[in-house]
Amino acid sequence: MVELITRTQREGDWEALLDKIPYAKFIGLSAQTMGDEIIFRMEPLPTNTGNPILPALHGGVIAGFMETAATLNMMMRLDVIQVPKIIDLTVDYLRSGNMKPTFATCTLNRQGRRVANVHVVAWQKNRETPIASSRAHFLLDDEE
């Protein structure tokens, strides 16, 4: 796994790494590095449905997508080779997530030697109309 993380950090090859993460495969998560930005994508799979009448994405799937994106983004930005411990995750649901591809970008704000904060924005049609935003705090290893 360390080899896959290091290769992804170096080359931006996400496919091999995400293939080894069962939850990422389950929700249809993919990622692409575009310059200095990582764009995460979640496919509208039937298993991601929360309300089949609308149909809409399950709120827990949206939160899980955003948490996974935040974790992976932090690992790539801080060159971390093990999964960091999450302290908390706060999600603001802004509008219903339709059964369409969902995208997310992250902003990393390091807050000290041991804590990092990642802000995530998820959208579907365009970035100006996000469906959710979140803040995640992570505990960093003492060895940094």
C-alpha atoms as a printed R data frame, in Angstrom:
    type eleno elety resid chain resno       x      y       z
1   ATOM     1    CA   MET     A     1   0.000  0.000   0.000
2   ATOM     2    CA   VAL     A     2   2.885  2.386   0.803
3   ATOM     3    CA   GLU     A     3   4.173  1.913  -2.762
4   ATOM     4    CA   LEU     A     4   0.781  2.839  -4.218
5   ATOM     5    CA   ILE     A     5   0.491  5.950  -2.062
6   ATOM     6    CA   THR     A     6   4.017  7.056  -2.946
7   ATOM     7    CA   ARG     A     7   3.399  6.462  -6.660
8   ATOM     8    CA   THR     A     8   0.143  8.430  -6.520
9   ATOM     9    CA   GLN     A     9   1.916 11.295  -4.740
10  ATOM    10    CA   ARG     A    10   4.681 11.280  -7.346
11  ATOM    11    CA   GLU     A    11   2.788 10.563 -10.567
12  ATOM    12    CA   GLY     A    12  -0.855 11.395  -9.858
13  ATOM    13    CA   ASP     A    13  -1.921  7.858 -10.884
14  ATOM    14    CA   TRP     A    14  -5.086  7.397  -8.813
15  ATOM    15    CA   GLU     A    15  -6.568  4.254 -10.344
16  ATOM    16    CA   ALA     A    16  -4.298  1.685  -8.671
17  ATOM    17    CA   LEU     A    17  -4.621  3.327  -5.241
18  ATOM    18    CA   LEU     A    18  -8.416  3.722  -5.348
19  ATOM    19    CA   ASP     A    19  -8.789  0.137  -6.531
20  ATOM    20    CA   LYS     A    20  -7.338 -0.985  -3.172
21  ATOM    21    CA   ILE     A    21  -9.836  1.027  -1.093
22  ATOM    22    CA   PRO     A    22 -13.093 -0.976  -0.828
23  ATOM    23    CA   TYR     A    23 -15.299  1.995   0.122
24  ATOM    24    CA   ALA     A    24 -13.968  4.050  -2.794
25  ATOM    25    CA   LYS     A    25 -14.874  1.227  -5.163
26  ATOM    26    CA   PHE     A    26 -18.292  0.774  -3.536
27  ATOM    27    CA   ILE     A    27 -19.360  4.404  -4.068
28  ATOM    28    CA   GLY     A    28 -17.685  4.722  -7.491
29  ATOM    29    CA   LEU     A    29 -15.004  7.209  -6.443
30  ATOM    30    CA   SER     A    30 -12.335  8.335  -8.887
31  ATOM    31    CA   ALA     A    31  -9.839 11.194  -8.828
32  ATOM    32    CA   GLN     A    32  -7.839 13.227 -11.263
33  ATOM    33    CA   THR     A    33  -4.967 15.614 -10.630
34  ATOM    34    CA   MET     A    34  -5.290 18.775 -12.691
35  ATOM    35    CA   GLY     A    35  -2.328 21.047 -12.089
36  ATOM    36    CA   ASP     A    36  -2.270 21.798  -8.369
37  ATOM    37    CA   GLU     A    37  -5.855 20.668  -7.858
38  ATOM    38    CA   ILE     A    38  -7.290 17.220  -7.218
39  ATOM    39    CA   ILE     A    39 -10.853 16.713  -8.427
40  ATOM    40    CA   PHE     A    40 -12.727 13.785  -6.898
41  ATOM    41    CA   ARG     A    41 -15.729 12.249  -8.672
42  ATOM    42    CA   MET     A    42 -18.469  9.946  -7.375
43  ATOM    43    CA   GLU     A    43 -20.659  8.040  -9.812
44  ATOM    44    CA   PRO     A    44 -24.467  7.932  -9.395
45  ATOM    45    CA   LEU     A    45 -24.650  4.222  -8.554
46  ATOM    46    CA   PRO     A    46 -27.936  2.588  -7.465
47  ATOM    47    CA   THR     A    47 -26.318  1.715  -4.115
48  ATOM    48    CA   ASN     A    48 -25.749  5.455  -3.472
49  ATOM    49    CA   THR     A    49 -29.485  6.198  -3.568
50  ATOM    50    CA   GLY     A    50 -31.095  7.598  -0.439
51  ATOM    51    CA   ASN     A    51 -34.536  8.544  -1.696
52  ATOM    52    CA   PRO     A    52 -35.616  6.466  -4.698
53  ATOM    53    CA   ILE     A    53 -38.747  8.564  -5.238
54  ATOM    54    CA   LEU     A    54 -36.845 11.789  -6.058
55  ATOM    55    CA   PRO     A    55 -34.281 10.060  -6.783
56  ATOM    56    CA   ALA     A    56 -31.531 11.546  -4.606
57  ATOM    57    CA   LEU     A    57 -28.174 10.567  -3.208
58  ATOM    58    CA   HIS     A    58 -28.044  9.307   0.378
59  ATOM    59    CA   GLY     A    59 -26.710 11.982   2.750
60  ATOM    60    CA   GLY     A    60 -24.398  9.471   4.396
61  ATOM    61    CA   VAL     A    61 -22.883  8.608   1.020
62  ATOM    62    CA   ILE     A    62 -22.275 12.301   0.327
63  ATOM    63    CA   ALA     A    63 -20.587 12.652   3.738
64  ATOM    64    CA   GLY     A    64 -18.524  9.495   3.173
65  ATOM    65    CA   PHE     A    65 -17.468 10.753  -0.249
66  ATOM    66    CA   MET     A    66 -16.370 14.078   1.242
67  ATOM    67    CA   GLU     A    67 -14.521 12.426   4.144
68  ATOM    68    CA   THR     A    68 -12.693 10.076   1.780
69  ATOM    69    CA   ALA     A    69 -11.795 12.988  -0.496
70  ATOM    70    CA   ALA     A    70 -10.491 15.007   2.471
71  ATOM    71    CA   THR     A    71  -8.392 12.090   3.721
72  ATOM    72    CA   LEU     A    72  -6.874 11.339   0.325
73  ATOM    73    CA   ASN     A    73  -6.261 15.017  -0.398
74  ATOM    74    CA   MET     A    74  -4.437 15.442   2.897
75  ATOM    75    CA   MET     A    75  -2.316 12.357   2.289
76  ATOM    76    CA   MET     A    76  -1.237 13.692  -1.101
77  ATOM    77    CA   ARG     A    77  -0.615 17.277   0.009
78  ATOM    78    CA   LEU     A    78   1.342 16.442   3.174
79  ATOM    79    CA   ASP     A    79   3.101 13.374   1.743
80  ATOM    80    CA   VAL     A    80   1.558 11.171   4.449
81  ATOM    81    CA   ILE     A    81   1.956  7.438   3.770
82  ATOM    82    CA   GLN     A    82  -0.512  6.169   6.349
83  ATOM    83    CA   VAL     A    83  -4.167  7.062   6.800
84  ATOM    84    CA   PRO     A    84  -4.421  9.969   9.266
85  ATOM    85    CA   LYS     A    85  -6.836  9.816  12.194
86  ATOM    86    CA   ILE     A    86  -9.943 11.925  11.771
87  ATOM    87    CA   ILE     A    87 -10.946 13.993  14.789
88  ATOM    88    CA   ASP     A    88 -14.275 15.220  13.459
89  ATOM    89    CA   LEU     A    89 -16.242 15.919  10.294
90  ATOM    90    CA   THR     A    90 -18.968 18.531   9.963
91  ATOM    91    CA   VAL     A    91 -21.158 18.480   6.852
92  ATOM    92    CA   ASP     A    92 -23.442 21.277   5.701
93  ATOM    93    CA   TYR     A    93 -26.042 19.939   3.267
94  ATOM    94    CA   LEU     A    94 -26.967 22.818   0.978
95  ATOM    95    CA   ARG     A    95 -29.294 21.196  -1.578
96  ATOM    96    CA   SER     A    96 -30.468 17.767  -2.640
97  ATOM    97    CA   GLY     A    97 -27.876 15.642  -4.401
98  ATOM    98    CA   ASN     A    98 -29.448 14.321  -7.582
99  ATOM    99    CA   MET     A    99 -28.507 10.991  -9.120
100 ATOM   100    CA   LYS     A   100 -25.784 12.598 -11.235
101 ATOM   101    CA   PRO     A   101 -21.995 12.520 -11.083
102 ATOM   102    CA   THR     A   102 -20.826 14.429  -8.012
103 ATOM   103    CA   PHE     A   103 -17.501 16.260  -7.779
104 ATOM   104    CA   ALA     A   104 -15.453 17.553  -4.868
105 ATOM   105    CA   THR     A   105 -12.367 19.650  -4.296
106 ATOM   106    CA   CYS     A   106 -10.473 20.179  -1.075
107 ATOM   107    CA   THR     A   107  -8.526 22.988   0.542
108 ATOM   108    CA   LEU     A   108  -5.936 21.997   3.139
109 ATOM   109    CA   ASN     A   109  -5.260 24.371   6.027
110 ATOM   110    CA   ARG     A   110  -2.615 23.113   8.387
111 ATOM   111    CA   GLN     A   111  -3.350 24.422  11.849
112 ATOM   112    CA   GLY     A   112  -0.260 23.397  13.741
113 ATOM   113    CA   ARG     A   113   2.181 20.565  14.334
114 ATOM   114    CA   ARG     A   114  -0.485 17.989  15.126
115 ATOM   115    CA   VAL     A   115  -3.773 19.140  13.600
116 ATOM   116    CA   ALA     A   116  -4.828 19.774  10.009
117 ATOM   117    CA   ASN     A   117  -8.127 21.115   8.694
118 ATOM   118    CA   VAL     A   118  -9.534 20.254   5.275
119 ATOM   119    CA   HIS     A   119 -12.448 22.134   3.716
120 ATOM   120    CA   VAL     A   120 -14.371 20.167   1.057
121 ATOM   121    CA   VAL     A   121 -16.921 21.464  -1.435
122 ATOM   122    CA   ALA     A   122 -19.121 19.032  -3.393
123 ATOM   123    CA   TRP     A   123 -21.122 20.008  -6.469
124 ATOM   124    CA   GLN     A   124 -22.883 18.475  -9.445
125 ATOM   125    CA   LYS     A   125 -23.712 20.940 -12.231
126 ATOM   126    CA   ASN     A   126 -21.158 23.628 -11.427
127 ATOM   127    CA   ARG     A   127 -18.988 24.787  -8.558
128 ATOM   128    CA   GLU     A   128 -21.081 27.882  -7.960
129 ATOM   129    CA   THR     A   129 -24.004 25.741  -6.751
130 ATOM   130    CA   PRO     A   130 -22.535 23.253  -4.263
131 ATOM   131    CA   ILE     A   131 -24.713 20.490  -2.831
132 ATOM   132    CA   ALA     A   132 -22.639 20.245   0.374
133 ATOM   133    CA   SER     A   133 -19.574 21.564   2.123
134 ATOM   134    CA   SER     A   134 -17.639 20.059   5.001
135 ATOM   135    CA   ARG     A   135 -14.810 20.651   7.418
136 ATOM   136    CA   ALA     A   136 -12.659 17.800   8.621
137 ATOM   137    CA   HIS     A   137 -10.019 17.907  11.344
138 ATOM   138    CA   PHE     A   138  -7.238 15.333  11.330
139 ATOM   139    CA   LEU     A   139  -4.667 14.377  13.937
140 ATOM   140    CA   LEU     A   140  -1.205 14.269  12.413
141 ATOM   141    CA   ASP     A   141   1.604 11.965  13.482
142 ATOM   142    CA   ASP     A   142   4.003 13.305  16.140
143 ATOM   143    CA   GLU     A   143   6.981 12.539  13.917
144 ATOM   144    CA   GLU     A   144   6.387 15.512  11.591
